[in-house]
Each structure stands twice: as structure tokens, then as C-alpha cells.
Amino acid sequence: MPLFYVLDKFCCRMIMSILFLWPKVRGAFPKNGTYIIMMNHSSFLDVFIFPLIPRGYYTGVIAAKNFKIPIFSTLIRRIHAIPIDRKNLKGAIDSIKRAERVLKRNIHIGIFPEGTRTLNGQLCPLKKGGFHMAINTQTSIIPVGVSGAFDVKPKNRWWFRPGPIIINIGEAISPNIYDSIGIDGLINKVGKTLEKLSGSAYETK
């Protein structure tokens, strides 16, 4: 693995240890293949949690506003993160298409399918963009459920509460089932899996 990605994982762990946070990864990321990693979005800490998950090269689809944050924007540009503005439908579709091209280069893509951080600790309804990407590219999905991060730092609280963070890596969902269950079935399957892995209730529309 290139040195930057090793350092990225190390730095993310260091940042969390400084905040008295102790992330623990349960489950194993596959050694082979390229994946779309779908993780529940419960805290701004998720951007430091995500690098602990994949093996090899990775990037992510990240809200465009994050590219204006000093220092952090430098890091996400370094991994060639893809900005997305969900309020701009055409722009959002273009971002997903760009991510599809990245997958073809055998680079993992991380995405928060809820599109925004939860305000109550429950999983928000999942957006369709990442699922279209999975179907269009016939790429397996790795669901990842994070618990503890919301208690540490929810969106509507400025201070941190030190504690453990559990990162549960689920089994890959194969594209072999995509045609039979359709996009709505796939969204429901990932939502229910994230609910189980994160311990957070899944809100359907």
C-alpha cells in the first residue's frame, strides 16, 4: 500500500486518541476485489473512521462544502475525493458518474448513503445515488455499521464525550442479486444490514 494511505490510517487513529476515543474494528475487509463501502453517518468523526476500514487505494464521495474546510480539504483532495452537491441534481448525477469511472480503476469508493448526518442517532432514509452506482458498475457493496460515534459527537452538540467507537464490517453484498431484488430491494437490504451492524433503528420513507 502506498505510504500516504498508511500514514492516513495512522493519523486518523492519532487524532481520535488525542480526543480520548478508542475505535475498534470488528470483521475483516476482503483482501481482493473493488468495493463500494456504505457506512452510516452519525458524526463528523466518520471522516476519520472511514480510512480504518478499506485495504488498498480508496477515495470517497463527499459533500462539496467540506472542500472549503482548511487542512481537511487538503487531505480529501490528496485522495482525490469526489465532491457532491445533493441540492444540484445534475451535478450530483455527474459526481456519481465520476465515481463510477474511479471504480473501474480498482479504487474503493466510500459513501454515506444517508446523504447527511443523523440528528437523533437513527439511520436516515438512504439516497439512491450510491445504489445506482453499484448497479451500473456491478460492484459489490460492503456495509459498515458504526456505533458510539453519535454519543461522542452528534451534529447538534459542540463538545465531545470520550468513549469507545465500534466499527462493524459486514459481509459483501454481491451484484449477483441486484437484478432479482431491484434498486428498492437493494436499498432495503443495505438499510436493514446497517441497522443491525450499527445498532441504530432504520427510518424508512
GROMACS elastic network, one bead per residue, 0.5 to 0.9 nm:
[ bonds ]
;  ai    aj funct       b0    kb
    1     4     6  0.83474   500
    1     5     6  0.67989   500
    1     6     6  0.69980   500
    1    55     6  0.80187   500
    1    56     6  0.56151   500
    1    57     6  0.74119   500
    2     5     6  0.58153   500
    2     6     6  0.68541   500
    2    56     6  0.80180   500
    2    57     6  0.80636   500
    3     6     6  0.51536   500
    3     7     6  0.61749   500
    3     8     6  0.85192   500
    4     7     6  0.50628   500
    4     8     6  0.59628   500
    4     9     6  0.87122   500
    4    78     6  0.88833   500
    4    79     6  0.89319   500
    5     9     6  0.63638   500
    5    10     6  0.86524   500
    5    51     6  0.80419   500
    5    56     6  0.77503   500
    5    57     6  0.73351   500
    5    58     6  0.84036   500
    5    79     6  0.85964   500
    6     9     6  0.53983   500
    6    10     6  0.63646   500
    6    11     6  0.87288   500
    7    11     6  0.59342   500
    7    12     6  0.84354   500
    8    11     6  0.51882   500
    8    12     6  0.61328   500
    8    13     6  0.86680   500
    8    48     6  0.88928   500
    8    51     6  0.69050   500
    8    52     6  0.86783   500
    8    75     6  0.86786   500
    9    12     6  0.52266   500
    9    13     6  0.63593   500
    9    14     6  0.86931   500
    9    48     6  0.82450   500
    9    49     6  0.87548   500
    9    50     6  0.89167   500
    9    51     6  0.55419   500
    9    52     6  0.56211   500
    9    53     6  0.89559   500
   10    13     6  0.52658   500
   10    14     6  0.62092   500
   10    15     6  0.87342   500
   10    52     6  0.86372   500
   11    15     6  0.60885   500
   11    16     6  0.86054   500
   11    48     6  0.86227   500
   12    15     6  0.51712   500
   12    16     6  0.63410   500
   12    17     6  0.86400   500
   12    47     6  0.86967   500
   12    48     6  0.51064   500
   12    49     6  0.71043   500
   12    51     6  0.73963   500
   12    52     6  0.78036   500
   13    16     6  0.52163   500
   13    17     6  0.61031   500
   13    18     6  0.86565   500
   13    21     6  0.87216   500
   13    22     6  0.82037   500
   13    23     6  0.77234   500
   13    48     6  0.76619   500
   13    49     6  0.81762   500
   13    52     6  0.80731   500
   14    17     6  0.50462   500
   14    18     6  0.61857   500
   14    19     6  0.87064   500
   15    18     6  0.52574   500
   15    19     6  0.65853   500
   15    20     6  0.89068   500
   15    21     6  0.86561   500
   15    48     6  0.79908   500
   16    19     6  0.50377   500
   16    20     6  0.63287   500
   16    21     6  0.50316   500
   16    22     6  0.68807   500
   16    23     6  0.78229   500
   16    45     6  0.83885   500
   16    48     6  0.77632   500
   16    49     6  0.87942   500
   17    21     6  0.51583   500
   17    22     6  0.63651   500
   17    23     6  0.86922   500
   18    21     6  0.73929   500
   19    22     6  0.89331   500
   19   160     6  0.78149   500
   19   161     6  0.88293   500
   19   162     6  0.68075   500
   20   161     6  0.86478   500
   20   162     6  0.52965   500
   20   163     6  0.68773   500
   20   164     6  0.86624   500
   21   152     6  0.82318   500
   21   161     6  0.87271   500
   21   162     6  0.55034   500
   21   163     6  0.53400   500
   21   164     6  0.57943   500
   21   165     6  0.69958   500
   22   162     6  0.84441   500
   22   163     6  0.65850   500
   22   165     6  0.59163   500
   22   166     6  0.83915   500
   23    49     6  0.77381   500
   23    52     6  0.89523   500
   23   163     6  0.88545   500
   23   164     6  0.59437   500
   23   166     6  0.58156   500
   23   167     6  0.70333   500
   24   164     6  0.75170   500
   24   165     6  0.62029   500
   24   166     6  0.50262   500
   24   167     6  0.59662   500
   24   168     6  0.84858   500
   25    28     6  0.81670   500
   25    52     6  0.78308   500
   25    53     6  0.76583   500
   25   165     6  0.86220   500
   25   166     6  0.61865   500
   25   168     6  0.61352   500
   25   169     6  0.74142   500
   26   166     6  0.72967   500
   26   167     6  0.59482   500
   26   169     6  0.61373   500
   26   170     6  0.88574   500
   27   167     6  0.83774   500
   27   168     6  0.60510   500
   27   170     6  0.67737   500
   27   171     6  0.84627   500
   28    31     6  0.85932   500
   28    53     6  0.85050   500
   28   168     6  0.88361   500
   28   169     6  0.63642   500
   28   170     6  0.81277   500
   28   171     6  0.86753   500
   29    32     6  0.89064   500
   29    53     6  0.68359   500
   29    54     6  0.61596   500
   29    55     6  0.68582   500
   29   142     6  0.82727   500
   29   169     6  0.68053   500
   29   170     6  0.84138   500
   29   171     6  0.85568   500
   29   172     6  0.88970   500
   30    33     6  0.72068   500
   30    34     6  0.89923   500
   30    54     6  0.83323   500
   30    55     6  0.77336   500
   30   171     6  0.89136   500
   30   172     6  0.82932   500
   31    55     6  0.69806   500
   31    56     6  0.88438   500
   32    55     6  0.87678   500
   33   106     6  0.76550   500
   33   108     6  0.88663   500
   33   140     6  0.86634   500
   34   103     6  0.70484   500
   34   104     6  0.86162   500
   34   105     6  0.89826   500
   34   106     6  0.54666   500
   34   107     6  0.63163   500
   34   108     6  0.54892   500
   34   109     6  0.84251   500
   34   139     6  0.70955   500
   34   140     6  0.74900   500
   35    54     6  0.89335   500
   35   103     6  0.77972   500
   35   106     6  0.84043   500
   35   107     6  0.78322   500
   35   108     6  0.51099   500
   35   109     6  0.66004   500
   35   110     6  0.84312   500
   35   134     6  0.88008   500
   35   139     6  0.60116   500
   35   140     6  0.53733   500
   35   141     6  0.57155   500
   35   142     6  0.64542   500
   35   172     6  0.83142   500
   36   103     6  0.82115   500
   36   108     6  0.59030   500
   36   110     6  0.58411   500
   36   111     6  0.73331   500
   36   130     6  0.81285   500
   36   133     6  0.86664   500
   36   134     6  0.70576   500
   36   139     6  0.67543   500
   36   140     6  0.63799   500
   36   142     6  0.61069   500
   36   143     6  0.84843   500
   37    53     6  0.87600   500
   37    54     6  0.82019   500
   37    60     6  0.88539   500
   37   108     6  0.72498   500
   37   109     6  0.60832   500
   37   111     6  0.61825   500
   37   112     6  0.83922   500
   37   140     6  0.87160   500
   37   141     6  0.58633   500
   37   143     6  0.60323   500
   37   144     6  0.70407   500
   38   109     6  0.86551   500
   38   110     6  0.61344   500
   38   111     6  0.52319   500
   38   112     6  0.57561   500
   38   113     6  0.62851   500
   38   130     6  0.83013   500
   38   141     6  0.68644   500
   38   142     6  0.61352   500
   38   144     6  0.60297   500
   38   145     6  0.85289   500
   38   190     6  0.82520   500
   38   194     6  0.85404   500
   39    46     6  0.85897   500
   39    50     6  0.81576   500
   39   110     6  0.76852   500
   39   111     6  0.66512   500
   39   112     6  0.53623   500
   39   113     6  0.71168   500
   39   114     6  0.87300   500
   39   142     6  0.84416   500
   39   143     6  0.60312   500
   39   145     6  0.58394   500
   39   146     6  0.72864   500
   39   194     6  0.74128   500
   40    46     6  0.85405   500
   40   111     6  0.89069   500
   40   112     6  0.59737   500
   40   113     6  0.71777   500
   40   114     6  0.69715   500
   40   117     6  0.83401   500
   40   118     6  0.87588   500
   40   123     6  0.68345   500
   40   124     6  0.87023   500
   40   143     6  0.85816   500
   40   144     6  0.70297   500
   40   145     6  0.59001   500
   40   146     6  0.65363   500
   40   194     6  0.67706   500
   40   195     6  0.87179   500
   40   198     6  0.75662   500
   41    44     6  0.79873   500
   41    46     6  0.66160   500
   41   112     6  0.58497   500
   41   113     6  0.80340   500
   41   114     6  0.67812   500
   41   115     6  0.78670   500
   41   116     6  0.66210   500
   41   118     6  0.65182   500
   41   123     6  0.78476   500
   41   124     6  0.87702   500
   41   146     6  0.82021   500
   41   150     6  0.87915   500
   42    45     6  0.82053   500
   42    46     6  0.71958   500
   42   116     6  0.84331   500
   42   117     6  0.51440   500
   42   118     6  0.53135   500
   42   119     6  0.78699   500
   42   120     6  0.87962   500
   42   121     6  0.64734   500
   42   122     6  0.82310   500
   42   123     6  0.81150   500
   42   146     6  0.79255   500
   42   147     6  0.83703   500
   42   148     6  0.88327   500
   42   149     6  0.63663   500
   42   150     6  0.51083   500
   42   151     6  0.89215   500
   42   153     6  0.84267   500
   42   154     6  0.66726   500
   42   155     6  0.77371   500
   43    46     6  0.56617   500
   43    47     6  0.85384   500
   43   117     6  0.62282   500
   43   118     6  0.77265   500
   43   149     6  0.58396   500
   43   150     6  0.54706   500
   43   151     6  0.87485   500
   43   152     6  0.81200   500
   43   153     6  0.59359   500
   43   154     6  0.53519   500
   43   155     6  0.61585   500
   44    47     6  0.63558   500
   44    48     6  0.81776   500
   44   117     6  0.77643   500
   44   149     6  0.85856   500
   44   153     6  0.74829   500
   44   154     6  0.77935   500
   44   155     6  0.72764   500
   45    48     6  0.53946   500
   45    49     6  0.63551   500
   45    50     6  0.88651   500
   45   149     6  0.68491   500
   45   150     6  0.88564   500
   45   152     6  0.88114   500
   45   153     6  0.75489   500
   46    50     6  0.59728   500
   46   146     6  0.84833   500
   46   149     6  0.76137   500
   47    50     6  0.55527   500
   47    51     6  0.74989   500
   48    51     6  0.63351   500
   48    52     6  0.77614   500
   49    52     6  0.57245   500
   49    53     6  0.74799   500
   49   146     6  0.87104   500
   49   167     6  0.80592   500
   50    53     6  0.56356   500
   50    54     6  0.77708   500
   50   110     6  0.77006   500
   51    54     6  0.65090   500
   51    55     6  0.89344   500
   51    58     6  0.81416   500
   51    59     6  0.89800   500
   52    55     6  0.86177   500
   52   167     6  0.89428   500
   53   144     6  0.85023   500
   53   167     6  0.82060   500
   53   169     6  0.76678   500
   54    57     6  0.79022   500
   54    58     6  0.70887   500
   54   108     6  0.75679   500
   55    58     6  0.79113   500
   55   108     6  0.86031   500
   56   107     6  0.77414   500
   56   108     6  0.79423   500
   57    79     6  0.85594   500
   57   106     6  0.78452   500
   57   107     6  0.52521   500
   57   108     6  0.63132   500
   58    79     6  0.71492   500
   58    80     6  0.89680   500
   58    81     6  0.88576   500
   58   106     6  0.88537   500
   58   107     6  0.52333   500
   58   109     6  0.59193   500
   58   110     6  0.74080   500
   59    76     6  0.80116   500
   59    79     6  0.55417   500
   59    80     6  0.63510   500
   59    81     6  0.52428   500
   59    82     6  0.77040   500
   59   102     6  0.87197   500
   59   107     6  0.71050   500
   59   108     6  0.62969   500
   59   109     6  0.52522   500
   59   110     6  0.62160   500
   60    76     6  0.83625   500
   60    79     6  0.81859   500
   60    80     6  0.80093   500
   60    81     6  0.50357   500
   60    82     6  0.61245   500
   60    83     6  0.85509   500
   60    99     6  0.81486   500
   60   108     6  0.79106   500
   60   111     6  0.58815   500
   60   112     6  0.89522   500
   61    64     6  0.89796   500
   61    81     6  0.60041   500
   61    83     6  0.59403   500
   61    84     6  0.65244   500
   61    95     6  0.76985   500
   61    96     6  0.80111   500
   61    99     6  0.73490   500
   61   109     6  0.71299   500
   61   110     6  0.63325   500
   61   111     6  0.54729   500
   61   112     6  0.79509   500
   62    65     6  0.84577   500
   62    66     6  0.71612   500
   62    67     6  0.85002   500
   62    76     6  0.85877   500
   62    81     6  0.66297   500
   62    82     6  0.59588   500
   62    83     6  0.50641   500
   62    84     6  0.59254   500
   62    85     6  0.86627   500
   62   110     6  0.86663   500
   62   111     6  0.73471   500
   62   112     6  0.82418   500
   63    66     6  0.58157   500
   63    67     6  0.78323   500
   63    82     6  0.83194   500
   63    83     6  0.55292   500
   63    84     6  0.50048   500
   63    85     6  0.60423   500
   63    86     6  0.79148   500
   63   115     6  0.82369   500
   63   116     6  0.86640   500
   64    67     6  0.56850   500
   64    68     6  0.78879   500
   64    82     6  0.81453   500
   64    84     6  0.51146   500
   64    85     6  0.56371   500
   64    86     6  0.89395   500
   65    68     6  0.57549   500
   65    69     6  0.76214   500
   65    83     6  0.81365   500
   65    84     6  0.86344   500
   65    85     6  0.80792   500
   66    69     6  0.54973   500
   66    70     6  0.89706   500
   66    72     6  0.76442   500
   66    73     6  0.64113   500
   66    76     6  0.86883   500
   66    83     6  0.82095   500
   67    70     6  0.80696   500
   67    72     6  0.76027   500
   67    74     6  0.79910   500
   67    76     6  0.76216   500
   67    77     6  0.78589   500
   67    83     6  0.75095   500
   68    72     6  0.84401   500
   68    73     6  0.62203   500
   69    72     6  0.57530   500
   69    73     6  0.53811   500
   69    74     6  0.85041   500
   70    73     6  0.57450   500
   70    74     6  0.71386   500
   71    74     6  0.50957   500
   71    75     6  0.66300   500
   72    75     6  0.51925   500
   72    76     6  0.64420   500
   72    77     6  0.85954   500
   73    76     6  0.52680   500
   73    77     6  0.60151   500
   73    78     6  0.84778   500
   74    77     6  0.51856   500
   74    78     6  0.61585   500
   75    78     6  0.50121   500
   75    79     6  0.67837   500
   75    80     6  0.87902   500
   75    81     6  0.89009   500
   76    79     6  0.53606   500
   76    80     6  0.62828   500
   76    81     6  0.53152   500
   76    82     6  0.85594   500
   77    81     6  0.56922   500
   77    82     6  0.83985   500
   78    81     6  0.75949   500
   81   109     6  0.89690   500
   82    95     6  0.65514   500
   82    96     6  0.85898   500
   82    98     6  0.76343   500
   82    99     6  0.70499   500
   83    92     6  0.86199   500
   83    95     6  0.67729   500
   84    87     6  0.89144   500
   84    88     6  0.84638   500
   84    91     6  0.70140   500
   84    92     6  0.54296   500
   84    93     6  0.86853   500
   84    94     6  0.85741   500
   84    95     6  0.57902   500
   84    96     6  0.81829   500
   85    88     6  0.55618   500
   85    89     6  0.78141   500
   85    91     6  0.65482   500
   85    92     6  0.56711   500
   85    95     6  0.84734   500
   86    89     6  0.62289   500
   86    90     6  0.89916   500
   86    91     6  0.76907   500
   86    92     6  0.54860   500
   86    93     6  0.88712   500
   86   115     6  0.78281   500
   87    91     6  0.84694   500
   87    92     6  0.77857   500
   88    91     6  0.52405   500
   88    92     6  0.59612   500
   88    93     6  0.86283   500
   89    92     6  0.50586   500
   89    93     6  0.62027   500
   89    94     6  0.86203   500
   90    93     6  0.51684   500
   90    94     6  0.62397   500
   90    95     6  0.87100   500
   91    94     6  0.50216   500
   91    95     6  0.62358   500
   91    96     6  0.87763   500
   92    95     6  0.50421   500
   92    96     6  0.63791   500
   92    97     6  0.87162   500
   92   129     6  0.80852   500
   93    96     6  0.51502   500
   93    97     6  0.62529   500
   93    98     6  0.86418   500
   93   129     6  0.74871   500
   94    97     6  0.50440   500
   94    98     6  0.61767   500
   94    99     6  0.86604   500
   95    98     6  0.50306   500
   95    99     6  0.62436   500
   95   100     6  0.86953   500
   96   100     6  0.62573   500
   96   101     6  0.88392   500
   96   129     6  0.66501   500
   96   130     6  0.72026   500
   96   132     6  0.83813   500
   96   133     6  0.64532   500
   97   100     6  0.50147   500
   97   101     6  0.65608   500
   97   102     6  0.88758   500
   97   133     6  0.74715   500
   98   101     6  0.52153   500
   98   102     6  0.65025   500
   98   103     6  0.89327   500
   99   103     6  0.63444   500
   99   104     6  0.88644   500
   99   109     6  0.71408   500
   99   133     6  0.77287   500
  100   103     6  0.51837   500
  100   104     6  0.66387   500
  100   109     6  0.88129   500
  100   133     6  0.61452   500
  100   134     6  0.82845   500
  100   136     6  0.78790   500
  100   137     6  0.65201   500
  101   104     6  0.52568   500
  101   105     6  0.69764   500
  101   137     6  0.88686   500
  102   105     6  0.52795   500
  102   106     6  0.71205   500
  102   107     6  0.60777   500
  102   108     6  0.80278   500
  102   109     6  0.77966   500
  103   106     6  0.52418   500
  103   107     6  0.51998   500
  103   108     6  0.62819   500
  103   109     6  0.68064   500
  103   137     6  0.77797   500
  103   139     6  0.81304   500
  104   107     6  0.73311   500
  104   137     6  0.79172   500
  105   108     6  0.89467   500
  111   114     6  0.87875   500
  111   115     6  0.83186   500
  111   130     6  0.70225   500
  112   115     6  0.56740   500
  112   116     6  0.74449   500
  112   117     6  0.87291   500
  112   126     6  0.86137   500
  112   127     6  0.89748   500
  112   130     6  0.85063   500
  113   116     6  0.81973   500
  113   124     6  0.88664   500
  113   125     6  0.83179   500
  113   126     6  0.51444   500
  113   127     6  0.55231   500
  113   128     6  0.76253   500
  113   129     6  0.78148   500
  113   130     6  0.64620   500
  113   131     6  0.84158   500
  114   117     6  0.73709   500
  114   118     6  0.82054   500
  114   123     6  0.73061   500
  114   124     6  0.55435   500
  114   125     6  0.59135   500
  114   127     6  0.57668   500
  115   124     6  0.84752   500
  115   125     6  0.88372   500
  115   126     6  0.73056   500
  115   127     6  0.65461   500
  116   124     6  0.81176   500
  117   121     6  0.88423   500
  117   123     6  0.88435   500
  117   124     6  0.81880   500
  117   154     6  0.82951   500
  117   155     6  0.67708   500
  118   121     6  0.56601   500
  118   122     6  0.63559   500
  118   123     6  0.65243   500
  118   124     6  0.63134   500
  118   150     6  0.84032   500
  118   154     6  0.79069   500
  118   155     6  0.73516   500
  119   122     6  0.76991   500
  119   124     6  0.89485   500
  119   150     6  0.89405   500
  119   154     6  0.70567   500
  119   155     6  0.63018   500
  119   156     6  0.69351   500
  120   123     6  0.84977   500
  120   150     6  0.86221   500
  120   154     6  0.83009   500
  121   124     6  0.88906   500
  121   150     6  0.62087   500
  121   151     6  0.82936   500
  121   154     6  0.79416   500
  121   200     6  0.65572   500
  121   201     6  0.80838   500
  122   195     6  0.85080   500
  122   199     6  0.87891   500
  122   200     6  0.50140   500
  122   201     6  0.50131   500
  122   202     6  0.60857   500
  122   203     6  0.68369   500
  123   126     6  0.81921   500
  123   191     6  0.79279   500
  123   194     6  0.81302   500
  123   195     6  0.71397   500
  123   198     6  0.89726   500
  123   200     6  0.61228   500
  123   201     6  0.59256   500
  123   203     6  0.57309   500
  123   204     6  0.86347   500
  124   201     6  0.88681   500
  124   202     6  0.65722   500
  124   203     6  0.53732   500
  124   204     6  0.72909   500
  124   205     6  0.85834   500
  125   191     6  0.80366   500
  125   202     6  0.73434   500
  125   203     6  0.56267   500
  125   204     6  0.51957   500
  125   205     6  0.59238   500
  126   187     6  0.68191   500
  126   188     6  0.85662   500
  126   190     6  0.88505   500
  126   191     6  0.71246   500
  126   203     6  0.88359   500
  126   204     6  0.80457   500
  126   205     6  0.88037   500
  127   130     6  0.72275   500
  127   131     6  0.79768   500
  127   187     6  0.82745   500
  128   131     6  0.52967   500
  128   132     6  0.62374   500
  128   133     6  0.87186   500
  128   183     6  0.78274   500
  128   184     6  0.85335   500
  128   187     6  0.74741   500
  129   132     6  0.52808   500
  129   133     6  0.63634   500
  129   134     6  0.88521   500
  130   134     6  0.62962   500
  130   135     6  0.87694   500
  131   135     6  0.61964   500
  131   136     6  0.84323   500
  131   141     6  0.88575   500
  131   183     6  0.66850   500
  131   186     6  0.74105   500
  131   187     6  0.70164   500
  132   135     6  0.51411   500
  132   136     6  0.58795   500
  132   137     6  0.84540   500
  132   183     6  0.73477   500
  133   136     6  0.51848   500
  133   137     6  0.61061   500
  133   138     6  0.81140   500
  133   139     6  0.80318   500
  134   137     6  0.54490   500
  134   138     6  0.55202   500
  134   139     6  0.50042   500
  134   140     6  0.67932   500
  134   141     6  0.71220   500
  134   175     6  0.77143   500
  134   178     6  0.88118   500
  135   139     6  0.68734   500
  135   140     6  0.88558   500
  135   175     6  0.70866   500
  135   178     6  0.66581   500
  135   179     6  0.84142   500
  135   182     6  0.89703   500
  135   183     6  0.79051   500
  136   139     6  0.80364   500
  138   174     6  0.83968   500
  138   175     6  0.53922   500
  138   176     6  0.82854   500
  138   178     6  0.82487   500
  139   173     6  0.89265   500
  139   174     6  0.74630   500
  139   175     6  0.61237   500
  140   172     6  0.61167   500
  140   173     6  0.54113   500
  140   175     6  0.55431   500
  140   176     6  0.88414   500
  141   171     6  0.85803   500
  141   172     6  0.55229   500
  141   173     6  0.50707   500
  141   174     6  0.69033   500
  141   175     6  0.80911   500
  141   190     6  0.84884   500
  142   169     6  0.72778   500
  142   170     6  0.62440   500
  142   171     6  0.63545   500
  142   173     6  0.63917   500
  143   168     6  0.85143   500
  143   169     6  0.64390   500
  143   170     6  0.52596   500
  143   171     6  0.71093   500
  143   172     6  0.70436   500
  143   173     6  0.79255   500
  143   190     6  0.66832   500
  143   191     6  0.89135   500
  143   193     6  0.69713   500
  143   194     6  0.62987   500
  143   197     6  0.81985   500
  144   167     6  0.69009   500
  144   168     6  0.55945   500
  144   170     6  0.57381   500
  144   171     6  0.89394   500
  144   193     6  0.85238   500
  144   194     6  0.64930   500
  144   197     6  0.67871   500
  144   198     6  0.77734   500
  145   166     6  0.81749   500
  145   167     6  0.60108   500
  145   168     6  0.51406   500
  145   169     6  0.66887   500
  145   170     6  0.76722   500
  145   193     6  0.81291   500
  145   194     6  0.52013   500
  145   195     6  0.73607   500
  145   196     6  0.76427   500
  145   199     6  0.78204   500
  145   200     6  0.87674   500
  146   149     6  0.69175   500
  146   150     6  0.88615   500
  146   165     6  0.70880   500
  146   166     6  0.56887   500
  146   168     6  0.62231   500
  146   169     6  0.87748   500
  146   194     6  0.85039   500
  146   197     6  0.71063   500
  146   199     6  0.82451   500
  147   150     6  0.71594   500
  147   151     6  0.83470   500
  147   164     6  0.86501   500
  147   165     6  0.58993   500
  147   166     6  0.52664   500
  147   167     6  0.67108   500
  147   168     6  0.82634   500
  147   197     6  0.81038   500
  147   198     6  0.50090   500
  147   199     6  0.66840   500
  147   200     6  0.78405   500
  148   151     6  0.53061   500
  148   152     6  0.63728   500
  148   153     6  0.89256   500
  148   163     6  0.73262   500
  148   164     6  0.62271   500
  148   166     6  0.63793   500
  148   167     6  0.89175   500
  148   198     6  0.86929   500
  149   152     6  0.50124   500
  149   153     6  0.62177   500
  149   154     6  0.74612   500
  149   163     6  0.85153   500
  149   164     6  0.80646   500
  149   165     6  0.57830   500
  149   166     6  0.81876   500
  150   153     6  0.53513   500
  150   155     6  0.80199   500
  151   154     6  0.63746   500
  151   160     6  0.84580   500
  151   161     6  0.69168   500
  151   162     6  0.86775   500
  151   163     6  0.81794   500
  152   159     6  0.83322   500
  152   160     6  0.53619   500
  152   162     6  0.59251   500
  152   163     6  0.65716   500
  152   164     6  0.84581   500
  152   165     6  0.83848   500
  153   156     6  0.82336   500
  153   157     6  0.64789   500
  153   158     6  0.72486   500
  153   159     6  0.66939   500
  153   160     6  0.52396   500
  153   161     6  0.67282   500
  153   162     6  0.89197   500
  154   157     6  0.56461   500
  154   158     6  0.79930   500
  154   159     6  0.88706   500
  154   160     6  0.86120   500
  155   158     6  0.76927   500
  157   160     6  0.79944   500
  166   198     6  0.83208   500
  167   197     6  0.83429   500
  167   198     6  0.79947   500
  168   197     6  0.58001   500
  168   198     6  0.72124   500
  169   172     6  0.89672   500
  169   197     6  0.76940   500
  170   173     6  0.88028   500
  170   193     6  0.78250   500
  170   194     6  0.84174   500
  170   197     6  0.71305   500
  173   176     6  0.85098   500
  173   177     6  0.80993   500
  173   190     6  0.83963   500
  174   177     6  0.63025   500
  174   178     6  0.76678   500
  175   178     6  0.50977   500
  175   179     6  0.79384   500
  176   179     6  0.72572   500
  176   180     6  0.82344   500
  177   180     6  0.54307   500
  177   181     6  0.63328   500
  177   182     6  0.82930   500
  177   186     6  0.84836   500
  178   181     6  0.55918   500
  178   182     6  0.56120   500
  178   183     6  0.71562   500
  178   185     6  0.83129   500
  178   186     6  0.67687   500
  179   182     6  0.53802   500
  179   183     6  0.82627   500
  180   185     6  0.86321   500
  181   184     6  0.73559   500
  181   186     6  0.62694   500
  182   185     6  0.53303   500
  182   186     6  0.61756   500
  182   187     6  0.87121   500
  183   187     6  0.61201   500
  183   188     6  0.85859   500
  184   187     6  0.51095   500
  184   188     6  0.62086   500
  184   189     6  0.85806   500
  185   188     6  0.50987   500
  185   189     6  0.60766   500
  185   190     6  0.86672   500
  186   189     6  0.50116   500
  186   190     6  0.61782   500
  186   191     6  0.84103   500
  187   190     6  0.53082   500
  187   191     6  0.59915   500
  187   192     6  0.85791   500
  188   192     6  0.60646   500
  188   193     6  0.84567   500
  188   204     6  0.84730   500
  189   192     6  0.53027   500
  189   193     6  0.61307   500
  189   194     6  0.86256   500
  190   194     6  0.60254   500
  190   195     6  0.84309   500
  191   194     6  0.51838   500
  191   195     6  0.61239   500
  191   196     6  0.87420   500
  191   202     6  0.63868   500
  191   203     6  0.86525   500
  191   204     6  0.85779   500
  192   196     6  0.63475   500
  192   197     6  0.87188   500
  192   201     6  0.86489   500
  192   202     6  0.67262   500
  193   196     6  0.51493   500
  193   197     6  0.61559   500
  193   198     6  0.85041   500
  194   198     6  0.57660   500
  194   199     6  0.79075   500
  194   200     6  0.78411   500
  194   201     6  0.89559   500
  194   202     6  0.79398   500
  195   198     6  0.54344   500
  195   199     6  0.55346   500
  195   200     6  0.51225   500
  195   201     6  0.55893   500
  195   202     6  0.55900   500
  196   199     6  0.53590   500
  196   200     6  0.72726   500
  196   201     6  0.83065   500
  197   200     6  0.81213   500
  198   201     6  0.85445   500
